[in-house]
Amino acid sequence: MRKFTFLLLLSGAALFAQAQTKAPNPRPITMAEYEKAQTYTVANLDADTYVKFDNAYVLDRYEGRKPYFITGSDGLKKRIDLYKLIAKEGMQEIGLMVFYTNEKGKIYKALVPDFTADAKVWDKYFNDIDNINKVETNFILKLSYILSKEMAFQQYKVINGGKDMKEENATYGNDICFPGDEEVTMADGSKKILAAIKPGDRVVSIDPETKAASIVNVKELTTHDAKNYALTRLVLVSAKTKKTLTGEYIDLNTKVLQATPNHPMPTKDGRLKMGEVAEGQEVLCLNEKTGEYEAFTVMQKTEKGGGVQKVYNIVADGGSTLILNGVMVLQK
């Protein structure tokens, strides 16, 4: 689903802005250069750190960094190598080439444009990475994580196209609930979409302090009339890294949760509404790999109208929390 996969990508714009304030005569990459660079390859990503093309451009391994090896919740290991794209005339950095190698050895290329590039070049870049994301699940999220970790880029928000929430006439109010396609963790460990929950279903509740699990019974599934509800969307990440002589290995686990902005949830900073949670804060989530509940960091937060739909909330006979999409939320 496009709106799910097209997450908030952390662009290279901030890096190039910083680098080019120190370089003379910065210039944007052209569309022709962008398309030509897509044909460039590096024969040996382990050994080739400086490769010339057409006697006019160079791919120079970014800061001499070793590759990243990133493993997602699917257990598949991907590799990411970063190279600066440099125009030899003036030795100007005009882009950042990303080589993404999947577990089968197939290589995908993405070229992050210079921050001064024309909007059409940026549109082409976003379209290109979206296409990769359709065949390589969570490519955009993994790329975003690497760019943000390595370069501390400012976020370049594309998911809402710059629209203001007021323009979408999204409904705010006192409703504290979730879209019907969020998944509830059941007593037997299975998942069930929220809209299908029925009274008598047994679901998991976690004590936020002890992290001990208990089983509670659903008394009621509250349903709110279909409207264009404002929804807060959180992308949460847990990343454990290990540096070796061959590269940096990353075990990446991610969660995505949507709810109306005023639904409460426990965080490391106390009880907050979803709309109050900030990027960088920590939220308790289930790590399916370990079976443990641990802190995940909010990597992205967006808020927009979710479209006309019903929203739901569970009323249980005990406990203070529920687990939706692997994220701990408070009952209300």
PAZAPA-4460 file (N, C-alpha, C; in steps of 0.05 Angstrom, whole numbers, plus 32768, in hexadecimal, padded with zeros to 4 digits):
% residues 332
    n_x    n_y    n_z   ca_x   ca_y   ca_z    c_x    c_y    c_z   seq   type   mol
   8011   7FE8   8000   8000   8000   8000   8012   8019   8000     1      M     A
   800D   802B   7FED   8020   8041   7FE8   8023   8052   8001     2      R     A
   800D   805A   800E   800F   806C   8024   801E   805F   803C     3      K     A
   801D   8044   803D   802B   8036   8052   8049   8035   804D     4      F     A
   8050   802F   8033   806C   802C   802D   807A   8046   8029     5      T     A
   806B   805B   8022   8079   8074   801D   807C   8083   8037     6      F     A
   808E   8079   8048   8093   8084   8062   80A2   809E   805F     7      L     A
   80A5   80AC   8075   80B3   80C5   8076   80D1   80BF   8071     8      L     A
   80DB   80C5   8059   80F7   80BF   8052   8109   80D6   805C     9      L     A
   811E   80CE   8069   8132   80E1   8073   8145   80E7   805C    10      L     A
   8143   80FE   8050   8152   8104   8038   816E   810D   803D    11      S     A
   817E   810D   8028   819A   8116   8029   819D   8134   8028    12      G     A
   8188   8143   8026   8189   8160   8022   819A   816E   8037    13      A     A
   8197   8167   8050   81A5   8175   8065   81C3   8170   8063    14      A     A
   81CB   8158   805C   81E8   8152   8059   81F4   8163   8044    15      L     A
   81E7   8164   802D   81F2   8173   8017   81F2   8191   801D    16      F     A
   81DE   819A   802B   81DD   81B7   8032   81F5   81BE   8043    17      A     A
   81FB   81AC   8056   8212   81B1   8068   822C   81B0   8058    18      Q     A
   822F   819B   8047   8248   8197   8039   824D   81AD   8025    19      A     A
   8238   81B6   8017   823B   81C9   8002   823E   81E6   800B    20      Q     A
   8238   81EB   8024   823E   8206   802E   825C   820A   8030    21      T     A
   826B   81F4   8030   8288   81F6   8031   8295   81F3   8016    22      K     A
   8285   81EB   8002   8290   81E7   7FE7   8289   81FE   7FD5    23      A     A
   829B   8206   7FC3   8295   821C   7FB1   8281   8214   7F9B    24      P     A
   8270   8227   7F93   825E   8224   7F7C   824E   820A   7F7D    25      N     A
   823F   8205   7F92   822E   81EC   7F92   821A   81EE   7F7C    26      P     A
   8213   81D7   7F71   81FF   81D7   7F5C   81EE   81BE   7F5F    27      R     A
   81D5   81C0   7F54   81C3   81A8   7F56   81CA   8193   7F41    28      P     A
   81C3   817B   7F47   81C5   8165   7F34   81AF   8169   7F1F    29      I     A
   81B4   8164   7F06   81A0   8167   7EF1   8192   814C   7EEE    30      T     A
   817B   814D   7EE1   816C   8134   7EDC   817D   8121   7ECB    31      M     A
   818B   812D   7EB7   819B   811C   7EA6   81B1   810E   7EB6    32      A     A
   81BD   811D   7EC8   81D2   8111   7ED9   81C7   80FC   7EEC    33      E     A
   81AF   8102   7EF6   81A2   80EF   7F08   819D   80D4   7EFA    34      Y     A
   8192   80D6   7EE1   818C   80BE   7ED2   81A5   80AF   7EC9    35      E     A
   81BA   80BF   7EC1   81D3   80B2   7EB9   81E0   80A4   7ED0    36      K     A
   81DF   80B0   7EE8   81EC   80A4   7EFF   81E0   8089   7F06    37      A     A
   81C6   8085   7EFF   81B9   806C   7F05   81C6   8055   7EF6    38      Q     A
   81D5   805B   7EE1   81E2   8045   7ED2   81FD   803E   7EDD    39      T     A
   8207   804E   7EF0   8222   8049   7EFB   8221   8031   7F0F    40      Y     A
   8235   8021   7F0E   8237   800A   7F20   8253   8009   7F2C    41      T     A
   8255   7FFC   7F43   826E   7FF8   7F50   8273   7FDA   7F4F    42      V     A
   8289   7FD2   7F42   828E   7FB6   7F3E   8292   7FA6   7F58    43      A     A
   829F   7FB2   7F6B   82A5   7FA4   7F84   82A0   7FB7   7F9B    44      N     A
   8289   7FB4   7FA8   8282   7FC7   7FBD   8294   7FC4   7FD6    45      L     A
   82A1   7FAD   7FD8   82B4   7FA9   7FEE   82CE   7FB7   7FEA    46      D     A
   82D7   7FBA   7FD1   82F2   7FC4   7FCB   82F2   7FDF   7FBD    47      A     A
   82DE   7FE5   7FAD   82DF   7FFE   7F9C   82D3   8015   7FAC    48      D     A
   82E5   8027   7FB4   82DC   803E   7FC4   82DC   8058   7FB4    49      T     A
   82E8   8058   7F9C   82EA   8071   7F8C   82E9   8068   7F6E    50      Y     A
   82D2   806D   7F61   82CE   8063   7F46   82C6   807A   7F34    51      V     A
   82D5   807D   7F1D   82D0   8092   7F0A   82BD   8089   7EF4    52      K     A
   82AD   809C   7EE9   829B   8096   7ED4   829B   80AD   7EBF    53      F     A
   829D   80A6   7EA6   829B   80B9   7E90   82AF   80D0   7E92    54      D     A
   82C4   80CC   7EA2   82D8   80E0   7EA6   82CB   80FA   7EB0    55      N     A
   82B4   80F8   7EBD   82A5   8110   7EC5   8299   810D   7EE1    56      A     A
   8296   80F4   7EEB   8289   80F0   7F05   8298   80DB   7F14    57      Y     A
   8295   80DC   7F2F   82A3   80C9   7F40   828F   80BF   7F55    58      V     A
   8290   80A5   7F5B   8283   809B   7F73   8298   8096   7F88    59      L     A
   8296   80A5   7F9E   82A9   80A4   7FB3   829C   809A   7FCD    60      D     A
   82A6   8084   7FD7   8299   8078   7FEF   8295   808C   8005    61      R     A
   827C   808F   800E   8275   80A4   8021   8286   80A1   803B    62      Y     A
   8297   80B5   8040   82A7   80B6   8058   82B7   809D   805D    63      E     A
   82BC   808D   8048   82CB   8074   804B   82BC   8060   805C    64      G     A
   82A2   8063   805F   8292   8051   8071   8291   8035   8066    65      R     A
   8291   8022   8078   828C   8006   8071   826E   8003   806C    66      K     A
   8267   7FED   8060   824A   7FE8   805A   823A   7FE4   8074    67      P     A
   8220   7FE9   8071   820D   7FE2   8086   8200   7FC7   807E    68      Y     A
   81FD   7FB6   8092   81EE   7F9D   808E   81D6   7F9F   80A0    69      F     A
   81BE   7FA0   8095   81A6   7FA6   80A5   8192   7F8F   80A2    70      I     A
   818A   7F85   80B9   8177   7F6E   80BA   815D   7F78   80C6    71      T     A
   8147   7F75   80B8   812D   7F7D   80C1   811E   7F67   80D0    72      G     A
   8105   7F6B   80D6   80F5   7F57   80E5   80F0   7F3E   80D5    73      S     A
   80F5   7F3F   80BB   80F2   7F27   80AA   810A   7F14   80AB    74      D     A
   811F   7F1D   80B9   8137   7F0D   80BB   814A   7F0E   80A3    75      G     A
   8143   7F1E   808F   8154   7F1F   8077   8168   7F35   8079    76      L     A
   8181   7F2F   8072   8197   7F43   8075   819B   7F52   805B    77      K     A
   819A   7F6C   805C   819F   7F7D   8045   81BA   7F8D   804A    78      K     A
   81C5   7F96   8034   81DE   7FA5   8036   81DA   7FC0   8029    79      R     A
   81E4   7FD5   8036   81E2   7FF0   802B   81FE   7FFD   802A    80      I     A
   8206   8006   8012   821F   8014   800D   8219   8030   8003    81      D     A
   8227   8044   800E   8223   8060   8006   823B   806B   7FF8    82      L     A
   8236   8079   7FE2   824B   8087   7FD2   8243   80A3   7FCC    83      Y     A
   8255   80B6   7FCE   8251   80D1   7FC5   8252   80D1   7FA6    84      K     A
   8240   80DF   7F9A   8242   80E4   7F7D   824E   8100   7F79    85      L     A
   8265   8100   7F6C   8275   8119   7F6A   8278   8120   7F4C    86      I     A
   8273   8139   7F45   8279   8143   7F2B   8296   814C   7F2B    87      A     A
   82A7   8141   7F1A   82C3   8146   7F1A   82C9   8164   7F16    88      K     A
   82BA   8171   7F05   82BE   818D   7F00   82B5   819D   7F1A    89      E     A
   82C9   81A7   7F28   82C4   81B5   7F41   82C2   81A2   7F59    90      G     A
   82C3   8187   7F54   82C2   8173   7F69   82AA   8179   7F7C    91      M     A
   8293   817C   7F6F   827B   8182   7F7F   826A   8169   7F84    92      Q     A
   8262   8166   7F9D   8250   8150   7FA4   8234   8157   7F9B    93      E     A
   8228   8147   7F8A   820E   814D   7F7F   81F9   8138   7F86    94      I     A
   8201   8123   7F95   81EE   810F   7F9C   81FB   80FA   7FAE    95      G     A
   81EA   80E8   7FB7   81F3   80D1   7FC8   81E8   80B8   7FBC    96      L     A
   81F9   80A6   7FB3   81F1   808D   7FA7   81EE   8077   7FBC    97      M     A
   81D8   8069   7FBC   81D3   8054   7FCF   81D2   8039   7FC0    98      V     A
   81E3   8026   7FC7   81E1   800B   7FBC   81D6   7FF9   7FD1    99      F     A
   81BF   7FED   7FCB   81B0   7FDD   7FDE   81B0   7FC0   7FD3   100      Y     A
   81BD   7FAE   7FE2   81C0   7F93   7FD9   81AE   7F81   7FEA   101      T     A
   819C   7F72   7FDD   818A   7F61   7FED   8197   7F46   7FF3   102      N     A
   8188   7F35   8000   8193   7F1B   800A   819A   7F08   7FF2   103      E     A
   818F   7F0E   7FDA   8195   7EFE   7FC3   81AB   7F09   7FB2   104      K     A
   81B7   7F1F   7FBB   81CD   7F2B   7FAC   81C4   7F40   7F97   105      G     A
   81A9   7F45   7F95   81A0   7F58   7F81   81A5   7F74   7F8C   106      K     A
   81AF   7F86   7F7B   81B6   7FA1   7F84   81A2   7FB5   7F78   107      I     A
   8197   7FC6   7F8A   8186   7FDD   7F82   8196   7FF6   7F87   108      Y     A
   8192   800A   7F76   81A0   8024   7F79   818C   803A   7F7D   109      K     A
   8193   804C   7F8F   8183   8064   7F94   8196   807B   7F95   110      A     A
   818F   8092   7F89   81A0   80A9   7F89   8192   80C0   7F97   111      L     A
   819C   80C8   7FAF   8191   80DE   7FBE   819C   80F8   7FB1   112      V     A
   818B   8109   7FA7   8195   8121   7F99   81A1   8136   7FAC   113      P     A
   81B1   8148   7FA0   81BA   815F   7FAE   81A2   8170   7FB8   114      D     A
   81A5   817E   7FCE   818E   818C   7FDA   8184   81A2   7FC8   115      F     A
   8194   81AC   7FB5   818B   81C1   7FA3   817E   81B6   7F8A   116      T     A
   817C   819C   7F87   8171   8190   7F6F   8154   819A   7F69   117      A     A
   814D   819A   7F50   8133   81A2   7F47   811E   818F   7F53   118      D     A
   8106   8199   7F57   80F0   8189   7F63   80EB   8170   7F52   119      A     A
   80EE   8172   7F38   80E9   815B   7F27   80FD   8145   7F2C   120      K     A
   8116   814C   7F33   812A   8138   7F3A   8122   812A   7F54   121      V     A
   811A   813B   7F67   8111   812F   7F81   80F9   811D   7F7D   122      W     A
   80E6   8125   7F6D   80CF   8114   7F67   80D7   80FA   7F5B   123      D     A
   80EB   80FB   7F49   80F5   80E2   7F3C   8102   80D0   7F51   124      K     A
   8111   80DC   7F63   811E   80CD   7F79   8109   80BF   7F8A   125      Y     A
   80F5   80CE   7F93   80E1   80C2   7FA4   80D1   80AC   7F95   126      F     A
   80CC   80B0   7F7C   80BE   809C   7F6C   80D0   8083   7F6A   127      N     A
   80EA   8087   7F66   80FC   8070   7F63   80FE   8060   7F7C   128      D     A
   8100   806D   7F93   8103   805D   7FAC   80E8   8050   7FB3   129      I     A
   80D2   805D   7FAC   80B8   8050   7FB0   80B6   8037   7FA0   130      D     A
   80C0   8037   7F87   80BF   801F   7F76   80D0   8009   7F82   131      N     A
   80E7   8010   7F8D   80F8   7FFC   7F9A   80E9   7FF0   7FB2   132      I     A
   80DC   8002   7FC1   80CE   7FFA   7FD9   80B8   7FE5   7FD3   133      N     A
   80AD   7FE6   7FBB   8097   7FD4   7FB3   80A1   7FB7   7FB1   134      K     A
   80BB   7FB4   7FAB   80C6   7F99   7FA8   80D9   7F91   7FBE   135      V     A
   80E3   7FA5   7FCD   80F4   7FA0   7FE4   80E6   7FAC   7FFC   136      E     A
   80D8   7F9C   800B   80C8   7FA5   8021   80D8   7FB5   8035   137      T     A
   80CE   7FCC   803D   80DA   7FDE   8051   80F5   7FEA   8047   138      N     A
   80FA   7FEA   802D   8112   7FF7   8023   8114   8014   802B   139      F     A
   80FE   8023   8029   80FE   803F   8030   8104   8043   804D   140      I     A
   80F9   8032   805E   80FD   8035   807B   811A   802F   8082   141      L     A
   8126   801A   8076   8142   8013   807B   8154   8028   8071   142      K     A
   814F   8032   8059   815F   8048   804E   815D   8061   8060   143      L     A
   8145   8067   8069   8141   807E   807A   8151   807B   8094   144      S     A
   8151   8063   809F   815F   805E   80B8   817D   8062   80B5   145      Y     A
   8188   8057   809F   81A5   8059   809A   81AD   8076   8096   146      I     A
   819D   8085   8085   81A4   80A1   8080   81A2   80B1   8099   147      L     A
   818E   80AD   80A9   818B   80BD   80C2   81A1   80B6   80D6   148      S     A
   81A8   809D   80D8   81BD   8094   80EB   81D8   809F   80E3   149      K     A
   81DE   809C   80C9   81F9   80A2   80BF   81FD   80C0   80BC   150      E     A
   81E9   80CE   80B3   81EC   80EA   80AC   81DD   80FE   80BC   151      M     A
   81CB   80F5   80CD   81BA   8107   80DD   81AC   811B   80CC   152      A     A
   81A0   8110   80B6   8192   8122   80A4   8178   812C   80B1   153      F     A
   8170   8144   80A8   8156   814D   80B0   8141   813E   809F   154      Q     A
   812A   813B   80AB   8116   812B   809C   810A   813B   8085   155      Q     A
   8107   812D   806F   80FB   8139   8058   80DF   812C   8055   156      Y     A
   80CA   8139   805D   80B0   812D   805F   80A2   812D   8044   157      K     A
   809A   8115   803C   808C   8112   8023   8071   8105   8025   158      V     A
   806B   80F9   803C   8053   80E9   803E   803A   80F9   803B   159      I     A
   803A   8113   8044   8022   8123   8041   8024   8138   802C   160      N     A
   803A   8137   801C   803D   814A   8006   803C   8167   800F   161      G     A
   8043   816C   8028   8043   8188   8032   8028   8193   8039   162      G     A
   8013   8182   8038   7FF8   818C   803D   7FF5   8193   805B   163      K     A
   7FE6   81A7   8060   7FDF   81AE   807C   7FC7   819D   8084   164      D     A
   7FC7   8195   809D   7FB1   8184   80A7   7F96   8192   80A4   165      M     A
   7F96   81AD   80A8   7F7C   81BB   80A6   7F70   81B9   808B   166      K     A
   7F81   81B8   8076   7F77   81B7   805B   7F69   819C   8055   167      E     A
   7F6F   8188   8065   7F62   816E   8060   7F48   816B   8070   168      E     A
   7F42   817F   8081   7F2A   817F   8091   7F28   8165   80A1   169      N     A
   7F3E   815C   80AC   7F3D   8144   80BD   7F2E   814A   80D7   170      A     A
   7F21   8135   80E1   7F11   8138   80F9   7F21   8134   8112   171      T     A
   7F23   8148   8122   7F2F   8146   813D   7F18   8145   8151   172      Y     A
   7F1E   813D   8169   7F09   813B   817E   7F11   812A   8195   173      G     A
   7EFE   811F   81A2   7F03   810F   81BA   7F04   80F1   81B5   174      N     A
   7F01   80E9   819C   7F02   80CC   8196   7F1F   80C2   819A   175      D     A
   7F21   80AC   81A9   7F3B   80A1   81B0   7F3A   8084   81A5   176      I     A
   7F46   8081   818D   7F41   8067   8180   7F55   8063   8169   177      C     A
   7F51   804C   815B   7F64   8043   8147   7F56   803B   812E   178      F     A
   7F63   803C   8117   7F58   8031   80FE   7F53   8013   8101   179      P     A
   7F41   8009   80F2   7F39   7FED   80F5   7F4E   7FD9   80EC   180      G     A
   7F62   7FE1   80DD   7F76   7FCE   80D3   7F8E   7FCB   80E4   181      D     A
   7F8F   7FD9   80FC   7FA5   7FD4   810E   7FA1   7FB8   811A   182      E     A
   7FB8   7FAB   8121   7FB7   7F8F   812A   7FBA   7F8D   8149   183      E     A
   7FA8   7F7E   8155   7FA8   7F7A   8172   7FB5   7F60   8179   184      V     A
   7FC7   7F60   818D   7FD4   7F47   8196   7FC1   7F38   81A8   185      T     A
   7FBB   7F1F   81A0   7FA8   7F0E   81AE   7FB5   7EFD   81C3   186      M     A
   7FA5   7EF0   81D4   7FB0   7EE0   81EA   7FC2   7ECA   81E1   187      A     A
   7FBC   7EBE   81CA   7FCC   7EA8   81C0   7FE4   7EB1   81AF   188      D     A
   7FE9   7ECB   81AE   8000   7ED5   819F   7FFA   7EDD   8182   189      G     A
   7FE2   7ED6   8179   7FDA   7EDC   815E   7FD2   7EFA   815C   190      S     A
   7FCE   7F03   8143   7FC5   7F1F   813F   7FAA   7F1F   8132   191      K     A
   7F9A   7F32   8139   7F7F   7F35   812E   7F79   7F52   8129   192      K     A
   7F6F   7F59   8111   7F6A   7F75   810B   7F55   7F80   811E   193      I     A
   7F58   7F99   8125   7F47   7FA5   813A   7F2A   7FA4   8133   194      L     A
   7F23   7FA9   811A   7F07   7FAA   8112   7EF9   7F8F   8115   195      A     A
   7F08   7F79   8117   7EFD   7F5E   8119   7EFB   7F54   8136   196      A     A
   7F05   7F64   814A   7F04   7F5D   8166   7EE7   7F5C   816F   197      I     A
   7EE1   7F48   8180   7EC6   7F44   818B   7EC7   7F42   81A9   198      K     A
   7EB0   7F48   81B7   7EAF   7F44   81D3   7EB5   7F27   81DA   199      P     A
   7EC4   7F22   81EF   7ECC   7F07   81F6   7EE7   7EFF   81EC   200      G     A
   7EF2   7F0E   81D8   7F0D   7F08   81CF   7F21   7F0D   81E5   201      D     A
   7F36   7EFE   81E6   7F4A   7F00   81FA   7F63   7F0D   81EE   202      R     A
   7F6C   7F23   81FA   7F82   7F33   81EF   7F98   7F37   8204   203      V     A
   7FAF   7F3F   81FB   7FC6   7F43   820D   7FC7   7F5F   8218   204      V     A
   7FCD   7F61   8232   7FD1   7F7B   823E   7FEC   7F79   824D   205      S     A
   7FFC   7F8F   824B   8017   7F8F   8257   8018   7FA4   826D   206      I     A
   8024   7F9D   8284   8029   7FB0   8299   8041   7FC2   8291   207      D     A
   803D   7FDC   828D   8052   7FED   8284   806B   7FEE   8295   208      P     A
   8067   7FE8   82AF   807E   7FE9   82C2   808E   7FCF   82C2   209      E     A
   8080   7FB8   82C5   808D   7F9F   82C8   8091   7F90   82AD   210      T     A
   8082   7F99   8299   8081   7F8D   827E   8075   7F70   827F   211      K     A
   8068   7F6A   8295   805B   7F50   8297   8041   7F50   8287   212      A     A
   803C   7F3A   8279   8024   7F37   8268   800E   7F2A   8278   213      A     A
   7FF5   7F33   8272   7FDE   7F26   827D   7FC9   7F24   8267   214      S     A
   7FB5   7F13   826B   7FA0   7F10   8257   7F86   7F1D   8261   215      I     A
   7F7A   7F2D   8251   7F61   7F3A   8258   7F4C   7F34   8243   216      V     A
   7F33   7F36   824B   7F1D   7F31   823A   7F11   7F4B   822E   217      N     A
   7F0A   7F4A   8215   7EFD   7F61   8208   7EE0   7F62   8211   218      V     A
   7ED8   7F79   821C   7EBC   7F7D   8223   7EAD   7F89   820C   219      K     A
   7EBA   7F9B   81FD   7EAC   7FAA   81E8   7EC0   7FB4   81D4   220      E     A
   7EB8   7FB5   81BB   7EC7   7FC3   81A6   7EB7   7FDC   819F   221      L     A
   7EC1   7FF3   81A8   7EB3   800C   81A2   7EB8   8014   8185   222      T     A
   7EA3   801B   8177   7EA6   8023   815B   7E9C   8040   8158   223      T     A
   7EAC   8050   814A   7EA5   806C   8145   7E9E   806F   8128   224      H     A
   7E8A   8080   8122   7E80   8084   8107   7E97   808C   80F4   225      D     A
   7E93   8085   80DB   7EA7   808A   80C6   7EA9   80A9   80C2   226      A     A
   7EC2   80B2   80C5   7EC9   80CF   80BF   7EE6   80CF   80B5   227      K     A
   7EEE   80E7   80AD   7F0A   80EA   80A6   7F1A   80F2   80BF   228      N     A
   7F20   80DE   80D0   7F2D   80E3   80E9   7F4A   80EB   80E5   229      Y     A
   7F53   80FE   80F5   7F70   8104   80F6   7F7E   80EC   8103   230      A     A
   7F94   80E4   80F6   7FA3   80CD   8101   7FC0   80D5   8105   231      L     A
   7FCB   80CD   811C   7FE7   80D0   8121   7FF4   80B5   811A   232      T     A
   800A   80B6   810B   8017   809D   8102   8034   809E   810D   233      R     A
   803B   8089   811B   8056   8086   8126   8065   806F   8119   234      L     A
   807D   8074   8111   808F   805F   8108   80A4   805C   811E   235      V     A
   80A6   8044   8129   80B8   803F   8140   80CD   802B   8138   236      L     A
   80E5   8030   8142   80FC   8020   813A   810C   8017   8152   237      V     A
   8114   7FFD   8152   8128   7FF3   8164   813F   7FE9   8154   238      S     A
   8157   7FF3   8158   816E   7FEC   8148   8186   7FE5   815A   239      A     A
   8190   7FCD   8157   81A7   7FC4   8166   81BE   7FC1   8152   240      K     A
   81D4   7FCE   8158   81EA   7FCE   8145   8203   7FC0   8150   241      T     A
   8212   7FB5   813E   822B   7FA7   8145   823F   7FAE   812F   242      K     A
   8255   7FBB   8137   826A   7FC2   8124   827F   7FAC   8122   243      K     A
   8286   7FA5   810A   829B   7F91   8105   82AF   7F9C   80F1   244      T     A
   82C3   7F8D   80EB   82D7   7F95   80D7   82CB   7F97   80BB   245      L     A
   82B6   7F88   80B6   82AB   7F87   809B   8295   7F9C   8097   246      T     A
   8289   7FA6   80AD   8274   7FB9   80AA   8264   7FBC   80C3   247      G     A
   824E   7FCA   80C2   823D   7FCE   80D9   8223   7FBE   80D5   248      E     A
   821D   7FAC   80E7   8206   7F9B   80E5   81EF   7FA7   80F6   249      Y     A
   81D8   7FA9   80EB   81C1   7FB5   80F9   81AA   7FA2   80FA   250      I     A
   81A0   7F9D   8111   8187   7F8D   8115   8171   7FA1   8119   251      D     A
   8160   7FA4   8105   814C   7FB9   8105   8130   7FAD   8108   252      L     A
   8121   7FB8   811B   8106   7FAF   8120   80F4   7FC8   811F   253      N     A
   80DE   7FC7   8111   80CD   7FDF   810D   80B0   7FD9   8114   254      T     A
   80A2   7FEE   811B   8086   7FEE   8120   8079   8007   8114   255      K     A
   8060   8004   810B   8051   801C   8101   8036   801B   810F   256      V     A
   802E   8031   811B   8014   8032   8129   8006   804C   8121   257      L     A
   7FEB   804A   811E   7FDA   8061   8119   7FC4   8062   812D   258      Q     A
   7FBE   807A   8136   7FA7   807E   8149   7F9F   809B   8148   259      A     A
   7F88   80A2   8152   7F80   80BE   8154   7F94   80CC   8167   260      T     A
   7F99   80E5   8163   7FAF   80F3   8171   7FAC   80F3   8190   261      P     A
   7F94   80EF   819A   7F90   80F1   81B7   7F90   80D6   81C5   262      N     A
   7F97   80C0   81B6   7F98   80A6   81C4   7FB1   80A5   81D5   263      H     A
   7FAF   809D   81EF   7FC6   809D   8201   7FD8   8084   81FD   264      P     A
   7FF2   8087   8203   8004   8071   8202   801A   8076   8216   265      M     A
   8026   8061   8222   803C   8064   8235   8056   8069   8225   266      P     A
   8066   807B   822E   8081   8080   8222   8095   8083   8239   267      T     A
   80AF   8084   8231   80C3   8087   8246   80C0   80A2   8254   268      K     A
   80B2   80B5   8248   80AD   80CF   8254   8092   80D1   8261   269      D     A
   8085   80BA   8266   806B   80BA   8273   8055   80B6   8260   270      G     A
   803D   80B8   8269   8025   80B4   8259   8021   80CC   8247   271      R     A
   801F   80C7   822D   801B   80DD   821A   8005   80D5   8206   272      L     A
   7FF8   80E9   81FA   7FE7   80E4   81E4   7FF8   80DF   81CB   273      K     A
   7FED   80CF   81B8   7FFC   80C9   81A0   8005   80E3   8192   274      M     A
   7FF4   80F7   8191   7FFB   8110   8185   8010   8120   8193   275      G     A
   8016   8119   81AD   802A   8127   81BC   8045   8119   81BB   276      E     A
   8045   8100   81B2   805E   80F1   81B0   8070   80FE   819B   277      V     A
   808A   8101   81A2   809D   810E   8190   80B1   80FA   8184   278      A     A
   80BB   8101   816D   80D0   80F0   8162   80E8   80EF   8175   279      E     A
   80F3   80D8   8178   8109   80D4   818B   8101   80C9   81A6   280      G     A
   80E7   80CB   81AC   80DD   80BF   81C5   80DC   80A1   81C3   281      Q     A
   80DA   8093   81DA   80DA   8076   81DB   80BF   806C   81E4   282      E     A
   80B6   8056   81D7   809C   804A   81DC   80A1   802C   81DF   283      V     A
   8093   801F   81F1   8096   8003   81F6   8088   7FF2   81E0   284      L     A
   8097   7FE0   81D4   808C   7FCF   81BE   8095   7FB2   81C2   285      C     A
   8087   7FA0   81B4   808F   7F84   81B4   80A4   7F7F   819E   286      L     A
   80BA   7F74   81A6   80CF   7F6B   8193   80C9   7F4E   818D   287      N     A
   80BE   7F48   8175   80B5   7F2D   816F   80CD   7F1A   816E   288      E     A
   80E5   7F24   8168   80FC   7F13   8166   8104   7F07   8182   289      K     A
   8101   7F17   8196   8109   7F0F   81B1   80F1   7F07   81C3   290      T     A
   80D9   7F11   81BB   80C2   7F0C   81CC   80C0   7F1F   81E4   291      G     A
   80D3   7F32   81E5   80D4   7F45   81FB   80C8   7F60   81F4   292      E     A
   80BF   7F6E   8208   80B5   7F89   8204   80CC   7F9C   820A   293      Y     A
   80D2   7FAE   81F7   80E9   7FBF   81FA   80E3   7FDA   81EE   294      E     A
   80F4   7FEE   81F3   80EF   8009   81EA   80F7   800B   81CC   295      A     A
   80E4   8016   81BC   80E9   801D   81A0   80E9   803C   819F   296      F     A
   80F9   8046   818D   80FB   8063   818A   80E9   806D   8173   297      T     A
   80DB   8083   8178   80CA   808F   8163   80DC   809B   814E   298      V     A
   80DC   808F   8136   80ED   8099   8121   80DE   80AE   8110   299      M     A
   80C4   80AA   810E   80B4   80BC   80FD   8098   80C0   8109   300      Q     A
   808F   80D8   8107   8073   80DE   8110   8066   80F0   80FB   301      K     A
   804F   80E8   80F1   8040   80F8   80DF   8023   80F9   80E8   302      T     A
   8015   810D   80DE   7FF9   8110   80E6   7FE9   811B   80CE   303      E     A
   7FD4   810D   80C7   7FC3   8116   80B1   7FA8   8108   80B2   304      K     A
   7F96   8111   80A1   7F7C   8104   809F   7F7F   80E7   8094   305      G     A
   7F72   80D4   80A0   7F75   80B9   8097   7F61   80B0   8083   306      G     A
   7F4F   80C2   807A   7F3A   80BB   8067   7F21   80B2   8077   307      G     A
   7F0B   80B2   806A   7EF2   80AB   8077   7EF2   808D   807E   308      V     A
   7EF0   8088   8098   7EF0   806C   80A2   7EE6   806C   80BF   309      Q     A
   7EDD   8054   80C7   7ED6   8050   80E3   7EF0   804C   80F3   310      K     A
   7EEE   8053   810D   7F05   804E   811F   7EFA   803F   8138   311      V     A
   7F0C   8032   8146   7F04   801F   815A   7F15   8021   8174   312      Y     A
   7F09   8017   8189   7F18   8016   81A3   7F0E   7FFE   81B3   313      N     A
   7F21   7FF0   81C0   7F1A   7FD8   81D0   7F15   7FE1   81ED   314      I     A
   7F00   7FD6   81F8   7EFA   7FD8   8215   7EFE   7FBC   8221   315      V     A
   7F12   7FB9   8233   7F18   7F9F   823F   7F10   7F9E   825C   316      A     A
   7F10   7F86   8268   7F08   7F83   8284   7F1F   7F84   8297   317      D     A
   7F37   7F8C   828E   7F4E   7F8E   82A0   7F66   7F99   8291   318      G     A
   7F7C   7F9C   829F   7F94   7FA7   8293   7F92   7FC4   828D   319      G     A
   7FA9   7FD0   8286   7FA9   7FEC   8280   7FB2   7FF2   8263   320      S     A
   7FBC   7FDD   8256   7FC7   7FE1   823B   7FBD   7FCC   8228   321      T     A
   7FC2   7FD1   820E   7FBD   7FBD   81F9   7FD6   7FBF   81E6   322      L     A
   7FD9   7FAA   81D6   7FEF   7FAA   81C3   7FE3   7FAB   81A7   323      I     A
   7FE8   7FC1   8199   7FDE   7FC4   817D   7FF6   7FC8   816B   324      L     A
   7FF8   7FB8   8156   800E   7FB8   8144   8029   7FB5   8153   325      N     A
   8028   7FA7   8169   8040   7FA2   8178   8048   7FB9   818A   326      G     A
   8037   7FCE   818C   803D   7FE6   819C   802B   7FE7   81B4   327      V     A
   8036   7FEE   81CB   8025   7FF0   81E3   8015   800A   81E3   328      M     A
   7FFB   8008   81E6   7FEA   8020   81E9   7FD9   801D   8202   329      V     A
   7FD0   8033   820C   7FBF   8032   8224   7FA2   802E   821D   330      L     A
   7F94   801F   822E   7F78   801C   822A   7F6A   8036   8232   331      Q     A
   7F54   803B   8225   7F46   8054   822B   7F28   8050   8225   332      K     A
***
